[in-house]
Amino acid sequence: EEGHGQEQQEEEGQEEEAAVHDQSGHTAAEPALRGSHKSISSKGNALPSDCGPFFEAADEASKRLLSSATWHAASKTDGQTAVGFGRLEAGSSAPGRLAIVFKGGRGVARLRLRTNSSSSSSLDQAAGTHESGVWLTLNGAPMTRLGVGHHCSIAIAYQPDDLFEIRSELSSSVVDGLDVLHHDCKGGSPEQQLSLANRDRAGLCHNFQRVRLPWTHCEDVPHATAGGHANRWIEGRLSKIINKTHAKVQVPVPATPTTHATDADVFDPTSPLVSYQDEGVCGPRGDDAKAKLDTCLHGAQLLVNVPMDNYKIAATVNGCNFFSYEVYVCLEPTPTSGSRMTRVTMPVSLLAPFDDEANIERKASSLRAARVARCSGALQDDRRIAIILLGDMRFQAKYKNQIQSLHCFADRHEYDFIILVGNEYPKCMPLGDYFFRKHCVVAQWLATQSEGLVAAIIDADVVAASLDRGLELWANRASDVQLYMRCLLPEVMAGNYMVRNTRYARGFLHRWSRYFYEKPPGFSSSDNGAIHLVVQEYVQAANFDKCKAMYKGLTKGVTNLTEYFDFVKCVTDSLGPGRDWHSNGGIVTVWPRFSFWAADGVYMSKKVSVSAGPMIHHGIKDGLDVTNHYYKNLNACSLNEANVLRPNKEIGRMLVNTAVGYKEYFPQGEHCNGTALRQCPVRCLRNVACWPLEDQEPPLMKRTCSRETCG
């Protein structure tokens, strides 16, 4: 059963987008700074200059600042210039600005910044919003945004005349400390040997590609109470190539606290979001309890910190004395958009491409972050994603809620959403079984589209259970055809799959549709039985003749499925574990269970991970499930996150428990038999990240072609 169609939505998604100008004049992405720049008043001593022409002011206002008493010289070590107590003052409509131009060749600078405000004006309060705060940019491209009391350490691999700016809309004392650690002044330091040339050697980056934004993510917690800044990569996806130099990148929106309560009034020692040191063992949660932050779906923020002060009593609650305490609040998505993701346009030269299956080193050193290879440019091609759904008006009406959720999903990610009725192409009409005709229609439609299209073909009884994560991880693979194993059935799934618009993929779909003419007299599950033979034939797996004979010999009805599942087992035993099969110039991928973008919702407990795994739930037949469980307001595309979204660890534990309980479908143990160790469910499902094996990765299955001739 499939759905119905609609033209591509041309409106921009609801994600907020920032705009900037880079140094070459390209319009790209710019932080939302209001008003004109104002001059920065200053007075005092000069900045130390023992590094030679390391940097200079980019405008008169900054020049006066850098030579002023407001910025006090601090102690220096080899290659380091330390500057402290800087102030950028901003009026009600004019941001403060510090602009620095790097001089003296290529190098690496590490800038440590701490923001502090001496007042609580409306501008300071706006620092917690998406629009305001202290923006850090390099050549006009936004690096990160800080609010009051934030700390950040940023590594910059710079070239001559690179422009670094600190631009603020806070009222006063915005940047309280700027350390510049420079590795090109003196020469001879180990860091000078960094392979900075790699910055431009990563090759062209393209749509759907996983990237890291090569700067650090700033923790929204004070330095003294949270162990300081944490050097973290911000991970994103290239979602749209703008031109040869710029692209839209989908990145996380900074989380915001759920409450704005302050000070000791929020100290409740019984709360799991509180840490404390008590006198004796009088605390209600035991001696010296620690906060349990894993209950916060979107992370947590330190709200109040009262440190230990020589064992002075900081608070007394119900007769128990406490020497110190910390109070946290859970974070939630930015309420302005209802999404934890946003898109920002920036130069691709600031992006570091990263392999989908690799683990990102979340806490990398600043210097290591600076030397990661960047994209050398953007590959301008016609890559795009389309969601295709087939069904007549009856199915459109029956599954209108499910289809509306797919509209929400497609609009959020700027995908084409195409609904085909099934009678568009005369060539396909002789196929009397609608399910076989479906694949013929898809193949015919693809032939009218550009080669860069990747199509996700979706059943109508599915619901988009998460709107933040898209299909790019799967669309980025080189596979021509992508299928997946059903959750708790022994079959390859036929209803939801992904194809690249290639001649190979279209031929695969036509071959699949022509199995209509080879249907056996008994139950064969229509196209779902046939897909097994198409895969087996295309990848040239062993035992094809034997399995096809079993298929042709199916005589039992739907009330006796033993014969059918014996046939399915013949094929799946020959295919083995999920794999990227290279054969006859194309690639057919079969994904392991719970690892594709779709999965049966009932076996996911109608929940999804916030960060990995399936986000499309199949088998949701009742439209009331969509409106009562998955969505708070379907017309507004407002997901019921409390019902549906769960931390990745929670979903991972659930899936591992499922795998352990169904030994007939999942290899067992840390050293499971029948597949590679990295595909053992108890290893990979805990992270909701089980990947297909490579074509020649053991255990190898028997094929009718040799290793040299298969591909």
C-alpha positions in Angstrom: 0.0 0.0 0.0 1.4 3.3 -1.0 0.4 7.0 -1.2 -0.3 10.0 -3.5 1.7 13.0 -5.0 2.4 16.6 -4.9 4.7 19.1 -6.6 8.0 20.1 -5.0 7.6 22.6 -2.3 9.6 25.7 -3.3 9.4 27.6 0.0 12.4 27.6 2.3 12.2 25.4 5.3 11.3 26.9 8.7 14.9 26.6 9.9 16.4 30.0 10.6 19.2 31.0 8.4 22.0 33.4 9.0 23.7 35.6 6.2 27.4 36.7 5.9 29.8 38.3 3.5 33.2 36.8 3.0 36.3 38.8 2.2 36.0 38.3 -1.5 32.6 39.9 -1.6 30.6 36.8 -2.0 27.2 36.9 -0.3 27.1 33.9 1.9 26.0 33.7 5.5 25.8 36.6 7.9 25.3 36.6 11.7 22.2 38.5 12.5 23.8 41.7 13.8 21.6 44.8 13.9 22.7 48.4 13.3 26.0 49.9 12.2 29.3 49.4 13.9 30.2 51.9 16.6 33.7 53.1 17.6 35.1 51.5 20.7 36.4 53.9 23.3 39.7 53.0 25.0 42.8 54.4 26.6 46.1 53.1 28.0 49.1 51.0 27.3 50.1 49.5 24.0 49.8 45.8 23.0 53.0 43.9 23.1 54.4 43.3 19.7 57.3 40.9 20.1 55.8 38.6 17.5 56.3 41.1 14.7 53.5 41.7 12.3 51.3 39.0 13.8 48.1 40.9 13.5 46.9 44.4 13.0 43.6 46.3 13.4 41.3 46.1 10.4 39.7 49.5 11.1 40.4 52.6 13.1 38.1 51.6 15.9 39.9 48.3 16.4 43.2 50.0 16.1 42.4 52.3 18.9 41.3 49.4 21.0 44.4 47.4 20.4 46.6 50.2 21.5 44.6 51.1 24.6 44.8 50.6 28.3 41.6 48.6 28.2 43.6 45.7 26.9 46.3 45.0 29.4 49.5 43.2 28.4 49.9 39.9 30.2 52.8 37.4 30.6 54.2 36.0 27.4 55.9 32.7 26.5 57.5 31.7 23.3 55.1 32.3 20.4 52.4 33.6 22.7 50.8 37.0 23.0 48.3 37.2 25.9 45.8 40.0 26.1 43.3 40.5 28.9 40.4 42.5 30.1 39.1 43.6 26.7 35.9 45.6 26.4 33.6 45.9 23.4 30.8 48.4 24.2 27.6 48.3 22.3 24.7 50.7 22.2 21.0 49.8 21.8 21.4 49.5 18.1 25.1 49.4 17.4 27.2 46.3 18.0 30.8 46.6 19.3 33.4 45.2 16.9 37.0 44.0 17.1 38.6 43.2 13.8 42.0 41.6 13.5 43.9 40.9 10.3 46.5 38.0 10.5 49.9 38.9 9.1 53.2 37.2 8.6 52.4 34.2 6.5 50.5 31.0 7.3 50.2 29.8 10.8 47.9 28.5 13.6 46.4 30.8 16.2 44.5 29.6 19.2 42.1 32.2 20.6 40.7 31.7 24.1 37.8 34.0 24.9 35.5 34.5 27.9 32.5 36.7 27.8 31.4 38.6 30.9 28.8 41.4 31.4 28.8 43.9 34.2 25.1 44.7 33.7 21.9 42.9 33.0 20.5 45.0 30.1 18.1 43.7 27.6 21.0 43.2 25.2 22.7 40.9 27.7 19.5 38.9 28.2 19.3 38.6 24.4 22.6 36.7 24.4 20.6 33.5 25.0 18.6 34.0 21.8 19.6 32.7 18.4 20.0 36.3 17.0 22.2 38.0 19.6 25.3 37.6 21.6 29.0 37.7 20.6 29.7 36.4 17.1 33.1 35.2 16.1 33.8 35.1 12.4 36.7 34.3 10.0 36.6 36.1 6.7 33.0 36.8 7.3 32.0 33.2 7.9 30.4 32.6 11.4 32.5 30.4 13.6 30.4 30.3 16.7 28.2 32.5 19.0 28.8 33.2 22.7 26.5 34.5 25.3 27.1 35.9 28.8 29.5 33.8 30.8 30.5 31.5 28.0 34.0 30.2 27.3 35.5 29.2 24.0 38.8 28.1 22.6 39.1 28.3 18.8 41.9 27.1 16.6 42.3 29.0 13.3 44.6 27.8 10.6 45.1 31.2 8.9 46.7 32.6 5.8 48.0 36.1 5.1 45.2 38.7 5.4 42.7 36.4 6.9 40.2 38.5 8.8 39.0 37.5 12.3 36.3 39.5 14.0 34.6 39.6 17.3 31.2 41.4 17.0 29.0 42.0 20.0 25.6 43.2 20.8 26.0 42.9 24.6 26.1 46.1 26.6 29.6 46.1 28.2 32.6 44.0 29.3 31.8 41.5 26.6 35.2 39.9 25.9 37.0 39.4 29.2 40.3 37.9 28.1 41.7 37.2 24.7 44.7 34.9 24.5 46.4 34.5 21.2 48.7 31.5 20.9 50.6 32.0 17.6 52.9 29.4 15.9 54.4 31.4 13.1 56.2 34.2 14.9 59.4 32.7 16.2 59.7 29.6 14.1 61.2 26.4 15.4 58.3 25.3 17.6 57.0 21.8 17.1 53.6 23.1 16.2 55.1 25.0 13.3 55.5 21.7 11.5 51.8 21.3 11.3 50.7 20.2 7.8 48.8 23.4 7.1 49.0 22.8 3.4 46.4 20.0 4.0 43.9 22.8 4.5 43.2 22.9 0.8 43.8 19.2 -0.1 40.6 17.5 0.8 39.2 17.8 -2.7 35.8 19.0 -3.8 33.0 18.5 -1.3 29.5 17.7 -2.5 25.8 17.6 -1.5 24.9 15.2 1.3 28.5 15.0 2.6 29.1 14.8 6.3 31.4 17.6 7.4 32.9 19.1 10.5 32.9 22.8 11.1 36.6 23.2 11.9 36.2 25.3 15.0 35.3 24.5 18.5 31.8 24.4 20.0 31.6 26.6 23.1 30.1 25.1 26.2 27.3 27.2 27.7 28.7 26.8 31.2 31.1 28.9 33.3 34.7 28.0 33.1 35.3 27.7 36.9 32.4 25.3 37.4 32.5 23.1 34.3 36.1 22.4 33.8 36.6 25.1 31.2 36.0 25.0 27.5 35.6 21.8 25.6 37.1 21.6 22.2 34.4 20.0 20.1 33.7 19.6 16.5 30.4 20.8 15.3 29.1 18.2 12.9 26.9 19.0 10.0 25.8 18.0 6.5 26.2 19.8 3.2 22.5 20.3 2.2 22.8 22.5 -0.8 25.7 23.8 -3.0 25.3 27.5 -3.7 28.3 28.0 -6.0 31.9 26.8 -6.3 32.8 28.4 -3.0 29.7 28.4 -0.8 27.2 25.9 0.5 24.3 25.5 2.9 25.3 23.4 5.9 22.8 21.9 8.3 24.1 22.3 11.8 22.7 22.0 15.4 20.9 25.0 16.8 22.4 26.0 20.2 20.2 24.6 22.9 18.4 26.9 25.4 17.6 26.3 29.1 14.0 25.3 29.9 13.9 27.7 32.8 15.4 31.0 33.8 15.3 30.5 37.6 18.4 31.8 39.4 20.3 31.5 42.7 19.6 29.5 45.8 15.9 29.5 45.3 16.3 26.6 42.8 18.5 24.5 45.1 16.5 21.4 45.9 18.8 18.6 47.1 16.1 16.0 46.3 16.3 16.8 42.6 18.3 14.5 40.3 19.6 17.7 38.5 21.5 18.8 41.6 24.9 17.9 42.9 25.9 18.7 46.4 28.5 18.2 49.2 26.7 17.8 52.5 27.8 17.8 56.1 28.0 14.2 57.3 25.5 12.0 55.4 22.4 14.1 55.9 21.7 14.7 52.2 18.4 13.3 51.0 20.1 11.5 48.1 23.0 10.2 50.1 26.4 11.5 50.8 27.9 14.0 48.3 25.4 13.2 45.5 26.1 13.9 41.8 23.5 15.1 39.3 22.1 12.6 36.9 22.1 14.4 33.6 21.4 11.5 31.3 17.7 12.1 31.9 18.0 15.4 29.9 17.0 14.5 26.3 18.8 17.5 24.7 21.6 18.0 27.2 21.9 20.0 30.4 23.2 23.4 31.4 24.7 24.5 34.7 22.4 27.1 36.1 23.8 27.8 39.6 27.1 27.0 41.1 28.1 27.6 44.7 31.7 26.3 45.2 33.3 25.0 48.3 34.6 27.9 50.5 36.8 26.4 53.2 33.8 24.3 54.5 31.6 27.3 55.1 28.0 26.4 55.1 26.4 27.6 51.8 22.8 26.4 52.5 20.7 24.6 55.0 17.7 22.6 53.9 15.5 20.6 56.3 18.2 20.8 59.0 21.0 19.5 56.6 24.0 21.7 56.0 25.5 21.9 52.5 29.0 23.2 51.8 28.6 23.5 48.0 26.1 22.7 45.3 25.4 22.8 41.6 22.0 23.1 40.0 21.4 22.1 36.3 18.5 22.6 34.0 17.6 20.4 31.0 18.0 22.0 27.6 15.3 21.9 24.9 15.4 22.9 21.2 15.3 26.5 20.4 11.6 27.4 20.6 11.5 29.9 17.8 11.7 27.2 15.1 10.7 24.0 16.9 13.9 22.4 15.5 17.3 21.5 16.8 18.8 22.0 13.4 19.4 25.1 11.3 21.1 25.9 8.0 23.8 28.4 7.5 25.5 29.4 4.3 29.3 29.6 4.5 32.5 29.2 2.4 33.2 25.5 1.9 36.9 26.2 2.6 36.0 26.3 6.3 34.5 22.8 6.2 36.3 19.5 6.9 34.8 16.5 5.1 34.4 13.3 7.2 33.6 9.7 6.4 30.1 8.6 7.5 31.3 5.5 9.1 34.2 7.1 11.0 34.0 8.2 14.6 34.4 11.9 15.2 36.9 12.8 17.9 34.6 15.0 19.8 37.3 16.4 22.1 40.2 17.2 19.8 43.0 19.6 20.7 42.8 23.1 19.3 46.0 22.5 17.2 44.7 19.2 15.8 41.5 20.9 14.9 43.3 23.6 13.1 45.2 21.2 10.8 42.3 19.1 9.5 42.0 19.2 5.8 39.3 21.4 4.4 37.2 21.2 1.3 39.1 22.8 -1.6 35.8 23.8 -3.3 32.2 22.8 -3.9 31.3 20.2 -6.6 28.5 21.8 -8.5 26.2 19.0 -9.7 22.5 18.3 -9.6 22.4 16.0 -6.5 19.1 16.2 -4.8 16.8 14.0 -2.8 13.2 13.1 -3.7 10.6 11.2 -1.7 8.3 9.1 -4.0 5.0 7.6 -2.9 2.5 5.7 -5.0 -1.2 5.4 -4.5 -4.6 6.3 -5.8 -7.0 8.8 -4.3 -8.4 6.1 -2.0 -5.0 5.5 -0.4 -4.4 9.2 -0.2 -7.5 9.7 1.8 -6.9 6.6 4.0 -3.3 7.7 4.9 -3.7 11.5 4.8 -2.2 11.9 8.3 0.8 9.8 7.5 1.3 11.6 4.2 1.1 15.0 5.9 3.9 13.9 8.2 6.0 13.2 5.1 5.1 16.6 3.8 6.5 18.0 7.0 9.6 16.0 6.7 10.2 16.9 3.0 9.6 20.6 3.6 12.0 20.6 6.6 14.8 19.2 4.5 13.9 20.8 1.1 13.3 17.5 -0.6 11.1 17.0 -3.6 7.9 15.1 -2.6 6.3 13.3 -5.5 3.1 11.2 -5.4 2.4 9.1 -8.4 -0.9 7.4 -8.9 0.4 4.4 -10.9 -1.2 4.9 -14.3 1.2 7.5 -15.6 3.2 5.2 -18.0 1.5 2.9 -20.5 4.5 0.7 -20.5 3.7 -0.3 -16.9 0.0 -0.8 -17.3 0.1 -4.5 -18.3 1.5 -5.3 -14.9 -1.8 -6.3 -13.2 -0.3 -6.5 -9.7 -0.1 -2.9 -8.4 3.0 -3.7 -6.2 5.0 -4.9 -9.3 3.7 -2.0 -11.3 5.0 0.4 -8.6 8.6 -0.3 -9.4 8.1 0.0 -13.2 6.5 3.4 -12.6 9.3 4.6 -10.4 11.9 3.5 -13.0 10.0 5.3 -15.8 9.7 8.4 -13.7 13.4 8.4 -12.9 14.2 8.2 -16.6 12.7 11.7 -16.9 14.9 13.2 -14.1 18.5 14.4 -13.8 21.2 11.8 -13.0 21.9 13.5 -9.7 18.6 12.5 -8.1 18.5 10.0 -5.2 15.0 8.7 -4.6 13.5 7.4 -1.4 10.5 5.2 -2.3 8.2 5.0 0.7 5.0 3.1 1.6 2.0 5.2 2.6 1.6 3.5 6.0 4.7 5.3 7.3 5.2 8.3 9.5 8.1 10.7 9.8 8.9 10.2 13.5 11.8 12.8 13.6 12.0 15.9 11.5 15.5 17.0 12.4 17.5 14.2 10.8 17.3 13.7 7.1 18.2 11.0 4.5 21.6 12.4 3.6 23.6 9.7 5.4 22.1 7.1 3.1 21.9 9.3 0.0 25.6 10.0 0.3 26.5 6.3 -0.3 27.6 5.3 -3.7 25.0 2.5 -3.8 22.7 2.3 -6.8 20.1 0.4 -4.8 19.6 0.3 -1.0 17.3 -2.2 0.8 17.1 -3.4 4.4 16.3 -6.4 6.4 12.9 -6.3 8.2 13.1 -5.9 11.9 11.6 -9.1 13.3 10.9 -11.0 10.1 13.4 -13.0 8.0 12.7 -11.0 4.9 14.3 -8.2 2.8 11.9 -5.3 2.9 10.2 -4.3 -0.4 8.1 -1.3 0.6 10.8 1.2 1.5 14.0 1.5 -0.4 16.4 4.0 -2.0 17.8 4.2 -5.5 20.2 6.5 -7.3 19.0 7.6 -10.7 21.4 5.4 -12.7 20.9 3.0 -15.6 21.8 0.2 -13.3 19.2 1.1 -10.7 16.4 1.6 -13.3 17.3 -1.8 -14.8 17.1 -3.4 -11.3 13.6 -1.9 -10.9 12.4 -3.1 -14.3 13.7 -6.6 -13.6 11.9 -6.6 -10.3 8.6 -5.5 -11.9 8.9 -8.3 -14.5 8.7 -10.9 -11.8 5.0 -10.3 -12.1 5.1 -12.7 -15.1 6.8 -15.4 -13.0 4.5 -15.4 -9.9 4.0 -18.9 -8.5 0.5 -20.3 -7.9 0.9 -20.1 -4.1 1.5 -17.2 -1.7 4.7 -15.4 -2.6 4.0 -12.0 -0.9 3.8 -10.3 -4.2 6.9 -8.0 -4.8 8.3 -8.8 -1.4 9.0 -12.4 -2.3 10.4 -11.4 -5.7 12.8 -8.9 -4.3 14.9 -11.7 -2.8 15.5 -13.3 -6.2 16.3 -10.0 -7.8 19.0 -9.2 -5.3 20.4 -12.7 -5.5 20.5 -12.6 -9.3 22.0 -9.1 -9.5 24.8 -9.7 -6.9 25.4 -13.2 -8.4 25.1 -15.0 -5.1 25.2 -18.8 -5.1 22.2 -21.1 -5.2 20.1 -18.8 -7.4 18.7 -21.7 -9.4 17.8 -23.7 -6.3 16.1 -20.7 -4.6 14.2 -19.8 -7.8 12.9 -23.3 -8.2 11.6 -23.1 -4.6 9.9 -19.8 -5.5 8.3 -21.2 -8.6 7.1 -24.2 -6.6 5.2 -22.2 -4.0 1.7 -23.7 -3.8 0.4 -23.1 -0.3 -1.9 -20.2 0.6 -1.4 -17.4 3.1 -2.6 -19.5 6.0 0.5 -21.8 5.6 3.7 -19.7 5.3 6.2 -22.5 6.0 6.9 -23.0 2.3 7.3 -19.3 1.7 9.7 -18.7 4.5 11.8 -21.8 3.5 12.2 -20.1 0.1 13.2 -16.8 1.8 15.7 -18.6 4.0 17.3 -20.1 0.9 18.0 -16.6 -0.4 19.0 -14.9 2.8 21.4 -17.8 3.7 23.1 -17.2 0.4 23.3 -13.5 0.9 24.6 -13.6 4.4 24.9 -10.4 6.5 24.1 -6.9 5.3 26.6 -5.8 2.7 27.5 -3.5 -0.2 27.5 -5.9 -3.1 29.6 -4.8 -6.2 28.3 -6.5 -9.3 28.2 -5.8 -13.0 29.2 -2.1 -12.6 26.7 -1.3 -9.9 26.3 -1.6 -6.1 23.4 -3.2 -4.3 23.3 -2.6 -0.5 21.3 -4.6 2.0 21.3 -2.9 5.4 21.3 -4.8 8.7 18.2 -4.6 10.9 17.4 -1.3 12.6 20.1 0.5 10.5 18.2 2.0 7.5 16.2 5.2 7.5 13.0 3.2 7.9 12.0 0.5 10.4 8.7 -1.0 11.7 7.4 1.4 14.3 6.0 -1.2 16.6 9.4 -2.8 17.0 10.9 0.6 17.8 8.2 1.1 20.5 7.2 4.0 18.3 10.3 5.9 19.4 13.4 7.2 17.6 16.9 8.3 18.6 17.6 12.0 18.5 20.9 11.4 16.7 21.1 8.0 14.8 19.2 5.2 13.1 15.7 5.0 11.6 13.5 8.1 11.6 10.7 6.8 9.4 8.3 4.4 11.1 6.6 1.8 8.9 3.4 -0.1 9.5 1.5 2.8 11.2 -1.9 2.0 9.8 -4.1 4.1 12.1 -4.0 7.8 11.3 -4.9 8.6 14.9 -1.5 7.3 15.9 0.0 10.1 13.9 -2.1 12.8 15.6 -2.3 11.3 19.1 1.2 9.9 19.6 3.7 11.3 17.0 2.5 14.9 16.6 1.1 17.6 18.9 -0.1 19.6 15.9 0.2 17.8 12.6 -0.9 20.8 10.5 1.9 22.9 12.1 4.4 20.1 11.8 4.9 20.1 15.6 6.3 16.8 16.7 5.4 15.4 20.1 9.0 15.0 21.1 8.2 13.9 24.7 6.4 10.8 23.2 8.8 10.0 20.4 12.4 11.3 20.8 14.8 9.5 23.1 18.5 9.7 23.8 20.6 7.5 21.5 21.8 5.4 24.5 18.3 4.6 25.5 17.3 3.5 22.0 20.5 1.6 21.7 19.8 -0.4 24.9 16.3 -1.1 23.7 17.5 -2.4 20.3 20.3 -4.5 21.9 17.7 -6.1 24.3 15.5 -6.9 21.2 18.5 -8.5 19.4 19.4 -10.6 22.4 15.7 -11.8 22.7 15.4 -12.8 19.0 18.3 -15.2 18.3 16.8 -16.3 15.1 17.3 -12.9 13.5 20.4 -11.5 15.2 23.9 -12.9 15.7 24.6 -13.2 19.4 27.4 -12.0 21.7 30.4 -9.7 21.4 32.1 -12.2 19.2 29.1 -13.3 17.2 29.2 -15.9 14.4 28.2 -15.3 10.9 29.4 -11.7 10.4 32.3 -9.3 11.2 32.8 -8.2 14.8 31.9 -4.7 13.9 28.4 -5.9 12.8 27.7 -7.9 15.9 24.4 -6.3 17.2 25.5 -6.0 20.8 28.4 -3.9 19.6 26.9 -1.7 16.9 23.2 -1.5 17.9 24.2 0.1 21.3 25.2 3.1 19.2 22.3 2.6 16.7 25.0 2.4 14.0 25.3 -1.0 12.3 26.9 -0.6 8.9 26.8 -2.9 5.8 30.0 -4.9 5.3 32.2 -4.0 2.4 32.0 -6.0 -0.8 35.1 -8.1 0.0 34.9 -8.0 3.8 34.8 -11.4 5.5 32.9 -13.5 5.9 32.7 -13.8 2.1 29.7 -15.5 0.6 29.8 -17.8 -2.4 29.1 -16.2 -5.7 28.9 -17.4 -9.3 31.5 -14.8 -10.4 35.1 -14.5 -9.4 36.5 -11.7 -7.3 37.9 -10.1 -10.5 34.8 -10.4 -12.5 32.0 -9.7 -10.0 32.3 -5.9 -10.1 
